[in-house]
Amino acid sequence: MEKIFRIFSKESVNINQAALLLGFFTLLSQILALFRDRSIAHFIGPSSSLDAYYAAFRVPDLIFISIASLASVTVLVPFITAKMNGDTVTEEAKKYLNDIFTVFLLVMVVVSVFAFFLMPYLAPLIAPGFTPVFQEKLIMLSRIMLLSPILLGLSNLFGTVTQLFRKFFMYALSPIFYNIGIIIGVVFLYPALGIYGLALGVVLGAFMHFAIQVVASKSCGFAPRFSFPINYADIKSIALTSLPRTLGLSFNNIALIYIIAGASFLKSGSISVFNFAFNLQSVPLNIIGISYAVAAFPTLAKSVSLGKMEEFKMHLKSAARAIVFWSLPVIFLFIVVRAQIVRVILGSGGFSWENTRLVAACLAIFSVSIMAQGMITLLSRSYYAVGNTKRPLMINLFSSVVIIVLAYSLTHLFQNADMFRYFIEALFKVSDIPGTAVLMLPLAYSAGTILNFILQWFFIKKDFMPKETFISKTFFQSLGASFFLGLVSYIGLNILSPIFGTTTLIGVFLQGFISGIFGILAAILVLYLLKNEELSYLFETFKTKFWRAKVVAPSQEGL
């Protein structure tokens, strides 16, 4: 038992160890998320009811992003760190966090109550293409889910403590419990309550997400609680600092709302297809990009607070190279074996072969931007670590506008220009499937996201390292290895398809799995021949046996 608690309470001593730990538990969470999506695909499948369920997330998500980000980890950590005595918790730091907790909870409850009564007016804006019957379902589902931003917001606030003390093990457990709650809703509540059972599952998952963070923060002796009187000067300071970041995140969510609104006019099930593909591409994004960004942020913030900008740049470049190193092979792999991935994960019950092909095409388009999305999470946090929230705000605003404009323009072009439609349908081999206009939505999202990354990368270079190389060497080495990965995987699929066939689950799985393994081995060989540094660092990290590391906090000088 002592060893178990040692693992649960240990501090990660460097970015690679923390990222691998986060990545491992994120992988477990994403496996559960895939099981969740498979259950939804099996029991319901792309349909108008499922469209209403996915559309119902939009208002609660907007509330969570718009308010919870005002007191998020990325903004709070530098402020709390400044009020601590090294790694020692001070009364000033406790009071600061307690004040934020008190104001945050009151605001979240008030806004959620307002949204509850405004939902009949918001529903026509979220899904204007829905019939009155499904708009009523959307209203009810959204009202149930309004509990989730309160619980997730509180979990996010308590998670500040676990990240501050680098308790990444406990921090990483929350998404696992969140998905378990949703799975319970799909498997047990949906048969009894219909589509509303799924919404109750979301609330249950949010509560479980919150509960694990409460336990984790108490283990650090730093649990937020109600505090009166409130120091409103501190609240104003954190709100003004957070506002640009909050607006930037809200812009992206508004772009997604616009995409969902546009999809509501398309063929029934289009919102479901979009979300299934979006969730699948989020698996590598969460495991790679977000894990490294989350693991790097406390170290980046402390380097800045100690005035060690050279260390800041070193950690930033290290995390960026790691994201590129992992992301590019995933992009090629997902594009080549997309149909096998979708069919194995979602191909069950009400999820038809036509659904498989359409989601696979959307997944391929989303996959192109996986590296860009991962880098955005890191580069944005780099600006937050130095207290500059305005730069990411302007970039996010611009790219969100681009996504909205492209979503409308590309959909209009697809529906009115036969040559363009024929080209896209032929490229992804979906010319005989109805509802292909939905492909324009992930295309718009990926294009806007890639533009966002390019702009952030340009300004990071300009602001922090104008005369230094950033990711060029790693990018081209990983790109070359990824090309061979894709080529070997593609050849493998063509060889194995006649052997295993495409009519059984095990046959589809084996051809995709074996082809992917050979492709990955080819990529590793290429990286080894190129003497890739990230591959060497990876082997060294595994040799450290970080799961057995002692519970000793690193000194500030070593960060």
C-alpha positions as CSV (number, residue, x, y, z in Angstrom):
1,M,0.0,0.0,0.0
2,E,2.9,2.3,0.8
3,K,4.3,1.8,-2.7
4,I,0.9,2.5,-4.3
5,F,0.5,5.8,-2.4
6,R,4.1,6.7,-3.3
7,I,3.2,6.4,-7.0
8,F,0.0,8.4,-6.5
9,S,1.7,11.2,-4.7
10,K,5.1,11.4,-6.4
11,E,6.3,14.5,-8.1
12,S,7.5,14.3,-11.7
13,V,11.1,15.6,-11.9
14,N,11.3,16.7,-15.6
15,I,9.1,17.5,-18.6
16,N,9.7,14.2,-20.4
17,Q,8.9,12.1,-17.3
18,A,5.8,14.2,-16.6
19,A,4.7,14.2,-20.2
20,L,5.1,10.4,-20.5
21,L,3.2,9.9,-17.3
22,L,0.4,12.2,-18.5
23,G,0.5,10.6,-21.9
24,F,0.1,7.1,-20.4
25,F,-2.9,8.1,-18.4
26,T,-4.3,10.1,-21.2
27,L,-4.0,7.0,-23.3
28,L,-6.1,5.1,-20.8
29,S,-8.6,7.9,-20.8
30,Q,-8.7,8.0,-24.5
31,I,-9.2,4.2,-24.7
32,L,-12.2,4.7,-22.5
33,A,-13.3,7.6,-24.7
34,L,-13.1,5.3,-27.7
35,F,-15.1,2.7,-25.9
36,R,-17.6,5.5,-25.1
37,D,-17.9,6.5,-28.7
38,R,-18.2,2.9,-29.8
39,S,-21.0,2.4,-27.4
40,I,-22.8,5.5,-28.7
41,A,-22.2,4.4,-32.3
42,H,-23.5,1.0,-31.5
43,F,-26.7,1.9,-29.6
44,I,-27.6,5.1,-31.5
45,G,-25.5,5.7,-34.6
46,P,-25.4,9.0,-36.6
47,S,-29.0,10.3,-36.3
48,S,-31.0,13.4,-35.5
49,S,-31.2,12.4,-31.8
50,L,-27.5,12.0,-31.6
51,D,-27.1,15.3,-33.5
52,A,-29.1,17.0,-30.7
53,Y,-27.0,15.4,-28.0
54,Y,-23.7,16.7,-29.5
55,A,-25.2,20.1,-30.2
56,A,-26.3,20.3,-26.6
57,F,-22.6,20.5,-25.5
58,R,-22.1,23.8,-27.1
59,V,-23.6,26.2,-24.5
60,P,-22.2,24.3,-21.5
61,D,-18.8,24.2,-23.2
62,L,-19.0,27.9,-23.9
63,I,-19.8,28.7,-20.3
64,F,-17.0,26.4,-19.1
65,I,-14.4,27.9,-21.4
66,S,-15.5,31.5,-21.0
67,I,-15.6,31.4,-17.1
68,A,-13.5,28.5,-16.1
69,S,-10.5,29.8,-18.1
70,L,-10.7,33.0,-16.0
71,A,-9.4,30.9,-13.2
72,S,-7.5,28.3,-15.1
73,V,-4.2,26.5,-14.3
74,T,-2.3,28.3,-17.0
75,V,-3.2,31.7,-15.6
76,L,-3.2,30.9,-11.9
77,V,0.1,29.0,-11.6
78,P,2.4,32.1,-12.2
79,F,0.4,34.2,-9.7
80,I,0.3,31.5,-7.0
81,T,4.0,30.7,-7.6
82,A,4.9,34.3,-7.0
83,K,3.1,34.2,-3.6
84,M,4.8,31.0,-2.4
85,N,8.1,30.7,-0.7
86,G,9.8,28.3,-3.1
87,D,7.8,25.1,-2.8
88,T,6.5,26.1,0.6
89,V,2.8,27.1,0.8
90,T,2.2,30.5,2.5
91,E,-1.0,31.9,4.1
92,E,-1.0,34.6,1.4
93,A,-1.1,31.9,-1.4
94,K,-3.9,30.0,0.4
95,K,-6.0,33.2,0.9
96,Y,-5.4,34.1,-2.8
97,L,-6.7,30.7,-4.0
98,N,-9.6,30.7,-1.6
99,D,-10.8,34.1,-2.8
100,I,-10.7,32.9,-6.4
101,F,-12.6,29.8,-5.5
102,T,-15.4,31.7,-3.8
103,V,-16.0,34.2,-6.6
104,F,-15.6,31.6,-9.3
105,L,-18.2,29.3,-7.8
106,L,-20.8,32.1,-7.3
107,V,-20.3,33.4,-10.9
108,M,-20.5,29.9,-12.4
109,V,-23.8,29.1,-10.6
110,V,-25.4,32.5,-11.6
111,V,-24.4,32.2,-15.2
112,S,-25.6,28.6,-15.5
113,V,-29.0,29.6,-14.0
114,F,-29.4,32.4,-16.5
115,A,-28.4,30.0,-19.3
116,F,-31.0,27.5,-18.1
117,F,-33.9,30.0,-18.6
118,L,-32.4,31.4,-21.9
119,M,-32.0,28.0,-23.6
120,P,-35.3,28.3,-25.6
121,Y,-33.8,31.4,-27.2
122,L,-30.3,30.0,-27.7
123,A,-31.4,26.7,-29.2
124,P,-32.4,28.2,-32.6
125,L,-29.0,29.9,-32.8
126,I,-27.1,26.7,-32.1
127,A,-29.0,24.4,-34.5
128,P,-31.2,26.5,-36.7
129,G,-31.7,23.6,-39.1
130,F,-33.3,21.4,-36.5
131,T,-37.1,20.7,-36.5
132,P,-39.1,22.0,-33.5
133,V,-39.1,18.5,-32.0
134,F,-35.3,18.2,-32.0
135,Q,-34.9,21.8,-30.8
136,E,-37.0,20.8,-27.8
137,K,-34.7,17.9,-27.2
138,L,-31.7,20.2,-27.6
139,I,-33.1,22.6,-24.9
140,M,-33.7,19.8,-22.4
141,L,-30.3,18.1,-23.0
142,S,-28.5,21.4,-22.6
143,R,-30.3,22.2,-19.4
144,I,-29.2,18.9,-17.9
145,M,-25.6,19.4,-19.0
146,L,-25.4,22.9,-17.4
147,L,-24.4,21.1,-14.2
148,S,-21.2,19.9,-16.0
149,P,-19.4,23.3,-16.4
150,I,-19.9,24.0,-12.7
151,L,-18.3,20.7,-11.7
152,L,-15.6,20.7,-14.4
153,G,-14.8,24.3,-13.6
154,L,-14.3,23.5,-9.9
155,S,-12.2,20.5,-10.9
156,N,-10.1,22.7,-13.0
157,L,-9.6,25.1,-10.1
158,F,-8.6,22.3,-7.7
159,G,-6.4,20.9,-10.4
160,T,-4.3,24.0,-10.1
161,V,-3.0,22.7,-6.8
162,T,-2.1,19.3,-8.2
163,Q,-0.3,20.8,-11.1
164,L,1.4,23.3,-8.9
165,F,2.9,20.5,-6.8
166,R,3.5,18.5,-10.0
167,K,1.2,15.7,-8.8
168,F,0.6,14.7,-12.4
169,F,-0.4,11.1,-11.5
170,M,-3.5,12.4,-9.6
171,Y,-4.2,15.1,-12.2
172,A,-4.2,12.6,-15.0
173,L,-6.8,10.4,-13.3
174,S,-9.7,12.9,-13.8
175,P,-10.4,12.3,-17.5
176,I,-10.5,8.6,-16.9
177,F,-13.3,9.0,-14.3
178,Y,-15.1,11.5,-16.6
179,N,-15.3,9.0,-19.4
180,I,-16.4,6.2,-17.0
181,G,-19.3,8.4,-16.0
182,I,-20.3,8.9,-19.6
183,I,-20.0,5.2,-20.4
184,I,-22.3,4.5,-17.5
185,G,-24.8,6.9,-19.0
186,V,-24.6,5.2,-22.4
187,V,-24.7,1.6,-21.2
188,F,-27.1,1.8,-18.3
189,L,-29.0,5.1,-18.4
190,Y,-29.7,5.3,-22.2
191,P,-31.8,2.1,-22.4
192,A,-34.0,3.4,-19.6
193,L,-34.2,7.2,-20.3
194,G,-33.3,7.5,-23.9
195,I,-31.1,10.3,-25.2
196,Y,-31.5,12.1,-21.8
197,G,-29.6,9.3,-20.1
198,L,-26.5,10.3,-22.1
199,A,-26.8,13.8,-20.7
200,L,-27.1,12.5,-17.1
201,G,-24.0,10.4,-17.8
202,V,-22.1,13.6,-18.7
203,V,-23.1,15.1,-15.4
204,L,-22.0,12.0,-13.5
205,G,-18.7,12.0,-15.3
206,A,-18.2,15.7,-14.5
207,F,-18.8,14.9,-10.8
208,M,-16.3,12.1,-10.8
209,H,-13.8,14.4,-12.5
210,F,-14.3,16.9,-9.7
211,A,-14.2,14.4,-6.9
212,I,-10.7,13.0,-7.8
213,Q,-9.2,16.6,-7.8
214,V,-10.7,17.3,-4.4
215,V,-8.9,14.3,-3.0
216,A,-5.7,15.2,-4.8
217,S,-5.6,18.8,-3.6
218,K,-6.3,17.8,0.0
219,S,-3.4,15.4,-0.1
220,C,-1.2,18.5,-0.9
221,G,-2.7,20.4,2.2
222,F,-3.8,23.2,-0.1
223,A,-7.6,22.6,-0.8
224,P,-9.6,25.7,-1.8
225,R,-12.5,26.8,0.4
226,F,-14.9,29.6,0.9
227,S,-13.2,32.8,2.0
228,F,-14.7,36.1,3.3
229,P,-14.0,39.0,3.1
230,I,-12.7,38.8,-0.5
231,N,-9.7,40.7,-1.7
232,Y,-11.2,42.1,-4.9
233,A,-8.0,43.7,-6.0
234,D,-6.5,40.2,-6.5
235,I,-9.7,39.0,-8.3
236,K,-9.6,42.0,-10.6
237,S,-5.9,41.4,-11.4
238,I,-6.4,37.8,-12.3
239,A,-9.6,38.6,-14.3
240,L,-7.8,41.3,-16.3
241,T,-4.9,39.0,-17.0
242,S,-7.1,36.1,-17.9
243,L,-9.6,38.0,-20.1
244,P,-7.6,38.0,-23.3
245,R,-6.9,34.2,-23.0
246,T,-10.6,33.6,-22.1
247,L,-11.7,35.6,-25.2
248,G,-9.3,33.7,-27.4
249,L,-10.6,30.3,-26.2
250,S,-14.2,31.5,-26.5
251,F,-13.6,32.6,-30.1
252,N,-12.6,29.0,-31.0
253,N,-15.7,27.7,-29.3
254,I,-17.8,30.2,-31.1
255,A,-16.3,28.9,-34.4
256,L,-17.3,25.4,-33.4
257,I,-20.8,26.6,-32.6
258,Y,-21.0,28.1,-36.1
259,I,-19.8,24.8,-37.6
260,I,-22.5,22.9,-35.7
261,A,-25.1,25.4,-36.8
262,G,-24.1,25.0,-40.4
263,A,-24.1,21.2,-40.0
264,S,-27.7,21.3,-38.7
265,F,-28.8,22.3,-42.3
266,L,-27.0,19.3,-43.8
267,K,-28.0,15.7,-44.0
268,S,-29.3,14.2,-40.7
269,G,-26.4,12.7,-38.8
270,S,-23.8,15.3,-40.1
271,I,-23.2,16.7,-36.6
272,S,-22.6,13.2,-35.3
273,V,-20.2,12.4,-38.2
274,F,-18.3,15.6,-37.5
275,N,-18.1,14.9,-33.7
276,F,-17.1,11.2,-34.2
277,A,-14.2,12.3,-36.4
278,F,-13.3,15.2,-34.1
279,N,-13.1,12.9,-31.1
280,L,-10.9,10.3,-32.9
281,Q,-8.4,12.9,-34.0
282,S,-8.4,14.3,-30.4
283,V,-6.9,11.0,-29.1
284,P,-3.4,11.6,-30.4
285,L,-3.8,15.3,-29.7
286,N,-4.5,14.7,-26.0
287,I,-1.9,12.1,-25.7
288,I,0.9,14.1,-27.4
289,G,0.3,17.8,-27.7
290,I,-1.7,18.5,-24.5
291,S,0.4,16.1,-22.4
292,Y,3.6,17.9,-23.3
293,A,2.0,21.3,-23.0
294,V,0.6,20.6,-19.5
295,A,3.8,19.0,-18.4
296,A,5.9,21.9,-19.6
297,F,3.8,24.8,-18.3
298,P,4.8,24.7,-14.6
299,T,8.4,24.5,-15.5
300,L,8.1,27.3,-18.1
301,A,6.3,29.5,-15.5
302,K,8.9,28.9,-12.8
303,S,11.8,29.6,-15.2
304,V,10.2,32.9,-16.0
305,S,9.5,33.7,-12.3
306,L,13.2,33.1,-11.5
307,G,14.3,35.2,-14.5
308,K,16.0,32.3,-16.2
309,M,14.9,33.0,-19.8
310,E,17.6,30.7,-21.3
311,E,16.1,27.8,-19.4
312,F,12.7,28.9,-20.5
313,K,13.7,28.8,-24.2
314,M,15.5,25.4,-23.7
315,H,12.3,23.8,-22.1
316,L,10.1,25.4,-24.8
317,K,12.3,24.0,-27.6
318,S,12.5,20.6,-26.0
319,A,8.7,20.3,-25.7
320,A,8.1,21.6,-29.2
321,R,10.5,19.2,-30.8
322,A,8.8,16.3,-28.9
323,I,5.4,17.3,-30.1
324,V,6.6,17.4,-33.7
325,F,8.5,14.2,-33.3
326,W,5.4,12.3,-32.2
327,S,2.7,14.1,-34.2
328,L,4.0,13.8,-37.8
329,P,4.1,10.0,-37.8
330,V,0.6,9.9,-36.3
331,I,-0.7,12.2,-39.1
332,F,0.6,9.9,-41.8
333,L,-0.6,6.7,-40.0
334,F,-4.1,8.1,-39.5
335,I,-4.4,9.2,-43.1
336,V,-3.3,5.8,-44.5
337,V,-5.2,3.5,-42.1
338,R,-8.2,5.8,-41.4
339,A,-10.8,3.4,-42.6
340,Q,-9.4,0.5,-40.5
341,I,-9.3,2.8,-37.4
342,V,-12.8,4.0,-37.8
343,R,-14.3,0.6,-38.6
344,V,-12.5,-1.2,-35.7
345,I,-13.4,1.5,-33.1
346,L,-16.9,2.5,-34.2
347,G,-18.1,-0.1,-36.7
348,S,-20.8,-1.8,-34.6
349,G,-24.6,-1.9,-34.4
350,G,-26.2,1.2,-35.9
351,F,-22.9,2.4,-37.4
352,S,-23.0,1.5,-41.1
353,W,-20.2,1.0,-43.7
354,E,-21.3,4.3,-45.2
355,N,-20.9,6.0,-41.8
356,T,-17.5,4.4,-41.6
357,R,-16.3,5.8,-44.9
358,L,-17.6,9.3,-44.2
359,V,-16.2,9.5,-40.7
360,A,-12.9,8.1,-42.1
361,A,-12.7,10.9,-44.7
362,C,-13.4,13.5,-42.0
363,L,-10.7,11.9,-39.8
364,A,-8.1,12.2,-42.6
365,I,-8.9,15.9,-43.0
366,F,-8.7,16.5,-39.3
367,S,-5.5,14.5,-39.0
368,V,-3.6,17.0,-41.2
369,S,-3.8,19.6,-38.3
370,I,-2.9,17.3,-35.4
371,M,0.6,18.7,-35.1
372,A,-0.7,22.3,-35.5
373,Q,-3.2,21.8,-32.7
374,G,-0.6,20.3,-30.4
375,M,1.8,23.1,-31.0
376,I,-0.9,25.7,-30.4
377,T,-1.5,24.3,-26.9
378,L,2.3,24.6,-26.1
379,L,3.0,28.0,-27.8
380,S,-0.1,29.6,-26.2
381,R,1.1,28.4,-22.7
382,S,4.5,29.8,-23.4
383,Y,3.0,33.3,-23.8
384,Y,0.8,32.7,-20.7
385,A,4.0,31.8,-18.7
386,V,5.5,35.2,-19.4
387,G,2.2,36.9,-18.7
388,N,1.5,37.9,-22.4
389,T,-2.1,36.9,-23.1
390,K,-2.8,39.4,-25.8
391,R,-0.7,37.8,-28.5
392,P,-2.6,34.5,-28.5
393,L,-5.9,36.4,-28.2
394,M,-5.4,38.3,-31.5
395,I,-4.1,35.2,-33.3
396,N,-7.1,33.1,-32.0
397,L,-9.5,35.8,-33.0
398,F,-8.1,35.9,-36.5
399,S,-8.0,32.2,-37.0
400,S,-11.5,31.7,-35.6
401,V,-12.8,34.2,-38.1
402,V,-11.0,32.4,-40.9
403,I,-12.6,29.1,-39.8
404,I,-16.1,30.6,-39.9
405,V,-15.5,32.2,-43.3
406,L,-14.0,29.0,-44.7
407,A,-16.8,26.8,-43.3
408,Y,-19.5,28.9,-45.1
409,S,-17.4,29.5,-48.3
410,L,-16.3,25.9,-48.7
411,T,-19.7,24.4,-48.1
412,H,-21.2,26.9,-50.6
413,L,-18.5,26.0,-53.1
414,F,-19.0,22.3,-52.6
415,Q,-22.7,22.5,-53.1
416,N,-22.5,24.7,-56.2
417,A,-19.3,23.8,-58.0
418,D,-19.5,20.3,-59.4
419,M,-15.8,20.1,-60.3
420,F,-14.7,20.9,-56.8
421,R,-17.2,18.4,-55.3
422,Y,-16.2,15.7,-57.7
423,F,-12.5,16.2,-56.9
424,I,-13.0,16.0,-53.1
425,E,-15.3,13.0,-53.3
426,A,-12.9,11.2,-55.6
427,L,-9.9,12.1,-53.4
428,F,-11.5,10.5,-50.4
429,K,-13.4,7.8,-52.3
430,V,-16.8,8.8,-51.1
431,S,-18.5,9.8,-54.4
432,D,-21.3,7.2,-53.9
433,I,-22.2,8.3,-50.3
434,P,-24.9,11.0,-49.5
435,G,-24.0,13.8,-47.1
436,T,-20.5,14.5,-48.3
437,A,-20.9,18.2,-47.8
438,V,-19.9,17.6,-44.1
439,L,-16.3,17.2,-45.3
440,M,-16.0,20.9,-45.7
441,L,-16.4,21.5,-42.0
442,P,-13.3,19.6,-40.9
443,L,-11.5,21.1,-43.9
444,A,-12.3,24.6,-42.7
445,Y,-11.3,23.8,-39.1
446,S,-8.0,22.2,-40.1
447,A,-7.1,25.1,-42.4
448,G,-7.8,27.7,-39.7
449,T,-5.9,25.7,-37.1
450,I,-2.8,25.4,-39.3
451,L,-2.9,29.1,-39.9
452,N,-3.1,29.7,-36.2
453,F,0.0,27.6,-35.6
454,I,2.0,29.3,-38.3
455,L,1.2,32.7,-36.9
456,Q,2.0,31.6,-33.3
457,W,5.2,29.9,-34.4
458,F,6.3,33.1,-36.3
459,F,5.7,35.4,-33.3
460,I,7.4,32.9,-30.8
461,K,10.4,33.0,-33.1
462,K,10.3,36.8,-33.3
463,D,9.6,37.4,-29.6
464,F,11.9,34.8,-27.9
465,M,14.4,33.3,-30.2
466,P,14.9,35.4,-33.4
467,K,18.4,34.0,-34.2
468,E,17.9,30.4,-33.0
469,T,16.7,27.3,-34.8
470,F,13.5,26.0,-33.3
471,I,12.1,22.8,-34.7
472,S,13.5,22.7,-38.3
473,K,15.9,19.7,-37.8
474,T,13.4,17.6,-35.9
475,F,10.6,18.5,-38.4
476,F,12.4,17.4,-41.5
477,Q,13.8,14.2,-39.8
478,S,10.3,13.3,-38.5
479,L,8.7,14.2,-41.8
480,G,11.1,11.9,-43.7
481,A,10.5,9.0,-41.2
482,S,6.7,9.6,-41.5
483,F,6.8,9.4,-45.2
484,F,8.3,5.9,-45.0
485,L,5.9,5.0,-42.3
486,G,3.0,6.0,-44.6
487,L,4.5,4.2,-47.6
488,V,5.2,1.0,-45.8
489,S,1.8,1.0,-44.1
490,Y,0.1,1.6,-47.5
491,I,2.0,-1.2,-49.2
492,G,1.1,-3.4,-46.2
493,L,-2.6,-2.7,-46.5
494,N,-2.6,-3.7,-50.2
495,I,-0.8,-6.9,-49.4
496,L,-2.8,-7.9,-46.4
497,S,-6.3,-6.9,-47.6
498,P,-6.8,-10.0,-49.8
499,I,-5.4,-12.2,-47.1
500,F,-7.5,-11.0,-44.1
501,G,-10.5,-9.6,-46.1
502,T,-12.6,-6.6,-45.2
503,T,-15.8,-8.2,-44.0
504,T,-14.9,-9.2,-40.4
505,L,-13.8,-7.1,-37.5
506,I,-10.7,-9.2,-36.8
507,G,-9.7,-9.1,-40.5
508,V,-9.9,-5.3,-40.6
509,F,-8.1,-5.0,-37.3
510,L,-5.2,-7.3,-38.3
511,Q,-4.6,-5.6,-41.7
512,G,-4.5,-2.2,-40.1
513,F,-2.5,-3.2,-37.0
514,I,0.1,-5.2,-38.8
515,S,0.5,-2.6,-41.5
516,G,0.8,0.1,-38.9
517,I,3.4,-1.8,-36.9
518,F,5.6,-2.4,-40.0
519,G,5.2,1.3,-40.8
520,I,6.2,2.4,-37.3
521,L,9.3,0.1,-37.4
522,A,10.3,1.6,-40.7
523,A,10.0,5.1,-39.2
524,I,12.1,4.1,-36.2
525,L,14.8,2.7,-38.4
526,V,14.9,5.9,-40.5
527,L,15.1,8.0,-37.3
528,Y,17.9,5.8,-35.9
529,L,19.9,6.1,-39.2
530,L,19.4,9.9,-39.0
531,K,20.6,9.9,-35.4
532,N,17.5,11.7,-34.2
533,E,18.0,13.3,-30.8
534,E,14.3,12.9,-29.7
535,L,14.6,9.1,-30.3
536,S,17.7,9.0,-28.1
537,Y,16.0,11.1,-25.4
538,L,13.0,8.7,-25.5
539,F,15.2,5.7,-24.8
540,E,17.0,7.6,-22.1
541,T,13.7,8.5,-20.4
542,F,12.6,4.9,-20.3
543,K,15.9,3.9,-18.8
544,T,15.3,6.3,-15.8
545,K,12.5,4.1,-14.6
546,F,10.6,7.2,-13.6
547,W,7.7,5.2,-12.1
548,R,10.1,4.2,-9.3
549,A,11.4,7.7,-8.7
550,K,11.6,8.9,-5.0
551,V,9.1,11.4,-3.8
552,V,11.5,14.3,-3.8
553,A,10.7,17.7,-5.2
554,P,13.4,19.1,-7.5
555,S,15.1,22.3,-6.4
556,Q,14.2,25.5,-8.3
557,E,17.7,25.7,-9.7
558,G,17.3,22.4,-11.4
559,L,14.1,23.3,-13.2
